[in-house]
Amino acid sequence: MSDLQTSNGIAEQATRLVEQVLAETKKPCVTSSFQAEDVVLVDIIRRTRPDIPVLFLETFHHFTQTLAYRDEMVARWKLNLVNLRAPKPQVGLWRTSTDECCARHKVGPLFRALEAYDTWFTGLRRDQSPTRANLQHVEPFTLAGGQTLKKVSPLAAWKTKDVWTYAKAHDIPLLPLYDLGYSSIGCEPCTSLPLDPSDPRSGRWQGQKLECGIHIQPVDK
């Protein structure tokens, strides 16, 4: 079976899941960092719900290329973009603590915004990191205030090649930073070329941590 045939098969499965969840939910949203898997997921979702809110974390530390690409894709697909920002941003906080910087500019704004929704679509994949190895396609996610959302990861079982095959087959341009050798792209100060070629996320936070915190339960279930 060719990569394209495999991609078509898993894309059909992801589409069916998206359609099923959208039929059951009243207030869905999707988060997107505009990395490859997020853009592919947004493409799948927008075919059923073109007006779905696309939540983007404006951390004040992004690559200029990321912001330009975001604007390009928003215009191309006429996305309902929602830029989330910390009420009191502190540019350069990463120099003191990457944990505090992520908490202020990413975790806090996102968790506050998610209170307005009942379903959260993500582009997470199991093979991205050991911390995501047990990722389920659909699972509950409880916010600090006690509200529980349905967290949906339609691409959970996808491999990197599946993402790129889908993008190519659907004529989706990807973030130009990939062409420079980046394999996982976040904020500019905390993103480097991969330290370990076999680990796509090894270029994040100088290898000091694996997650920024937005995919970690703020409270016990």
C-alpha positions as CSV (number, residue, x, y, z in Angstrom):
1,M,0.0,0.0,0.0
2,S,1.4,3.4,-1.0
3,D,1.9,6.3,1.5
4,L,-1.0,8.1,-0.3
5,Q,-3.4,5.2,0.1
6,T,-2.5,4.9,3.8
7,S,-2.9,8.7,4.2
8,N,-6.3,8.6,2.5
9,G,-7.4,5.8,4.8
10,I,-6.4,7.5,8.0
11,A,-7.7,10.8,6.7
12,E,-11.1,9.2,6.2
13,Q,-11.1,7.9,9.7
14,A,-10.1,11.3,11.1
15,T,-12.8,12.9,9.1
16,R,-15.5,10.5,10.3
17,L,-14.4,11.2,13.9
18,V,-14.5,15.0,13.4
19,E,-17.9,14.8,11.8
20,Q,-19.3,12.6,14.6
21,V,-18.0,14.9,17.3
22,L,-19.1,18.1,15.6
23,A,-22.6,16.6,15.3
24,E,-22.7,16.1,19.0
25,T,-21.2,19.3,20.3
26,K,-22.5,22.8,20.6
27,K,-19.4,24.8,21.3
28,P,-16.3,23.3,19.6
29,C,-12.9,25.0,19.1
30,V,-9.6,23.9,17.7
31,T,-6.2,25.1,18.9
32,S,-3.5,25.7,16.3
33,S,0.2,26.6,16.5
34,F,0.2,26.5,12.7
35,Q,2.6,23.6,12.7
36,A,2.0,20.9,10.1
37,E,-0.3,18.6,12.0
38,D,-2.4,21.5,13.3
39,V,-2.8,22.9,9.8
40,V,-3.8,19.5,8.5
41,L,-6.3,19.1,11.3
42,V,-7.8,22.6,10.7
43,D,-8.2,21.6,7.0
44,I,-10.1,18.5,7.9
45,I,-12.4,20.3,10.4
46,R,-13.1,23.3,8.2
47,R,-14.5,21.1,5.5
48,T,-17.4,20.4,7.9
49,R,-17.3,23.5,10.2
50,P,-15.6,26.3,8.3
51,D,-16.5,28.8,11.0
52,I,-15.0,26.9,14.0
53,P,-13.0,29.1,16.3
54,V,-9.2,28.5,15.7
55,L,-7.4,29.4,18.9
56,F,-3.9,30.7,18.5
57,L,-1.6,31.6,21.4
58,E,0.0,35.0,20.8
59,T,3.0,34.6,23.1
60,F,4.9,37.7,21.9
61,H,7.9,35.4,21.3
62,H,6.9,33.7,17.9
63,F,9.1,33.6,14.9
64,T,8.2,36.3,12.4
65,Q,7.8,33.4,9.9
66,T,5.2,31.8,12.1
67,L,3.1,34.9,12.3
68,A,3.3,35.6,8.5
69,Y,2.3,32.0,7.8
70,R,-0.6,32.2,10.2
71,D,-1.9,35.3,8.4
72,E,-1.4,33.6,5.1
73,M,-3.4,30.6,6.0
74,V,-6.1,32.6,7.8
75,A,-6.6,34.6,4.6
76,R,-6.4,31.5,2.3
77,W,-9.1,29.6,4.2
78,K,-11.0,32.5,5.7
79,L,-10.5,31.1,9.2
80,N,-12.3,32.3,12.3
81,L,-9.0,33.1,14.1
82,V,-9.0,33.9,17.8
83,N,-5.7,35.3,19.1
84,L,-5.2,34.6,22.8
85,R,-2.9,36.8,24.8
86,A,-1.8,37.1,28.4
87,P,-3.4,40.1,30.1
88,K,0.0,41.2,31.4
89,P,2.6,39.8,29.0
90,Q,6.2,39.8,30.1
91,V,8.5,39.6,27.1
92,G,11.8,37.9,27.9
93,L,10.4,36.0,30.9
94,W,11.9,32.8,29.4
95,R,15.3,34.0,30.4
96,T,14.3,33.7,34.1
97,S,12.1,30.6,33.8
98,T,10.7,28.8,30.8
99,D,8.0,27.3,33.1
100,E,6.8,30.7,34.2
101,C,6.9,32.1,30.7
102,C,4.8,29.2,29.3
103,A,2.4,29.5,32.2
104,R,1.9,33.2,31.7
105,H,1.8,33.3,27.9
106,K,0.3,29.9,27.0
107,V,-1.3,27.9,29.8
108,G,-3.2,30.7,31.5
109,P,-4.6,32.4,28.3
110,L,-5.6,29.0,26.8
111,F,-7.3,27.6,29.9
112,R,-9.3,30.8,30.5
113,A,-10.4,30.7,26.9
114,L,-11.4,27.0,27.0
115,E,-14.0,27.8,29.6
116,A,-16.2,29.1,26.7
117,Y,-16.2,25.8,24.9
118,D,-17.3,22.2,25.4
119,T,-15.1,20.5,22.9
120,W,-11.4,21.0,22.2
121,F,-9.8,19.6,19.0
122,T,-6.0,19.2,19.1
123,G,-3.4,18.1,16.5
124,L,-1.6,16.0,19.1
125,R,0.0,12.7,17.9
126,R,1.3,9.8,20.0
127,D,4.7,9.6,18.3
128,Q,5.6,13.2,19.0
129,S,6.8,12.6,22.6
130,P,6.9,9.9,25.3
131,T,4.4,12.2,27.2
132,R,1.9,11.7,24.4
133,A,2.4,7.9,23.9
134,N,-0.9,7.0,25.6
135,L,-3.0,9.8,23.9
136,Q,-6.6,8.8,23.2
137,H,-8.6,10.0,20.3
138,V,-11.3,11.3,22.7
139,E,-10.8,11.9,26.4
140,P,-12.0,14.3,29.1
141,F,-10.0,17.3,30.1
142,T,-10.8,19.1,33.4
143,L,-10.0,22.7,33.8
144,A,-8.9,24.2,37.2
145,G,-12.4,25.6,37.8
146,G,-13.9,22.1,37.5
147,Q,-15.4,22.3,34.0
148,T,-14.8,19.2,31.9
149,L,-14.4,19.4,28.1
150,K,-14.2,16.7,25.5
151,K,-10.6,16.8,24.2
152,V,-10.4,15.3,20.7
153,S,-7.2,14.4,18.9
154,P,-8.2,13.0,15.5
155,L,-4.6,12.6,14.4
156,A,-3.5,10.6,17.5
157,A,-2.3,7.6,15.5
158,W,-0.8,9.5,12.6
159,K,2.9,9.4,11.8
160,T,4.9,12.4,10.6
161,K,4.9,11.0,7.0
162,D,1.1,10.8,7.2
163,V,0.9,14.5,8.0
164,W,3.2,15.5,5.2
165,T,1.5,13.1,2.7
166,Y,-1.9,14.6,3.4
167,A,-0.5,18.2,3.1
168,K,1.0,17.4,-0.3
169,A,-2.0,15.6,-1.5
170,H,-4.2,18.6,-0.6
171,D,-1.8,21.3,-1.8
172,I,-1.3,22.7,1.6
173,P,1.8,24.9,2.0
174,L,3.6,24.3,5.3
175,L,5.5,26.7,7.6
176,P,8.7,27.6,5.8
177,L,10.8,27.0,8.9
178,Y,10.6,23.3,8.2
179,D,12.7,23.9,5.1
180,L,15.5,25.3,7.4
181,G,15.6,22.0,9.4
182,Y,13.3,22.7,12.3
183,S,11.1,19.7,13.2
184,S,9.0,21.1,16.1
185,I,8.3,24.8,16.2
186,G,7.3,26.9,19.1
187,C,8.5,30.3,20.4
188,E,11.7,31.5,18.8
189,P,13.8,31.8,22.0
190,C,13.0,28.2,23.0
191,T,13.2,26.5,19.6
192,S,16.3,25.3,18.0
193,L,17.2,22.7,15.3
194,P,16.6,19.2,16.8
195,L,19.5,18.2,19.2
196,D,18.7,14.6,18.4
197,P,17.7,13.9,14.8
198,S,15.6,10.9,15.9
199,D,13.6,13.1,18.3
200,P,11.6,15.8,16.5
201,R,10.9,17.7,19.8
202,S,14.5,17.7,21.1
203,G,14.9,21.2,19.8
204,R,12.3,22.6,22.2
205,W,13.4,24.3,25.4
206,Q,17.0,23.2,24.9
207,G,15.9,19.7,25.8
208,Q,15.1,20.7,29.3
209,K,11.4,19.7,29.2
210,L,8.9,18.0,26.9
211,E,5.7,20.0,27.4
212,C,4.7,23.6,27.9
213,G,1.8,22.7,30.1
214,I,-1.3,23.3,27.9
215,H,-1.8,19.5,27.5
216,I,-1.4,18.7,31.2
217,Q,-4.4,18.4,33.4
218,P,-4.5,21.4,35.8
219,V,-6.3,19.3,38.3
220,D,-6.8,15.6,39.0
221,K,-9.8,14.0,37.4
